[in-house]
């Protein structure tokens, strides 16, 4: 009985989740996912360092979003940047701009200009207080 009571009264460790979103980026989700997969396993500070040297336009947008998430954690939640890890990096499809290009014999070929949404979620472990009520 006492064991169960201790389990019920123990405060669990809570994870703080920090989000940053960038929407309507004029890069296809397929190109962004290629870059996101390369940095998903790293810490956010390491990801920023690595993305600076990736020779892809999509890396710039992902880099800005990760920097924004770290700034949210530091300024809004007073967390240290070194203690953060990626919970998830989601690349969603945004609205597609439909255009056409003139083709031979009076025809029109369709051009799909795809957009993306980036959602970066960071997590930081927060220790629960072990104090008792007095």
Secondary structure, 3 states (H helix, E strand, C coil): CHHHHHHHHCCCCEEEEEEEEEEEECCCHHHHHHHHHHHCCCCHHHHHHHHCCCCCHHHHHHHHHHHHHHHHHHHHCCCCHHHEEEEEEEEEECCCEEEEEECHHHCEEEEEECCEEEEEEEEEEECCCCCCCC
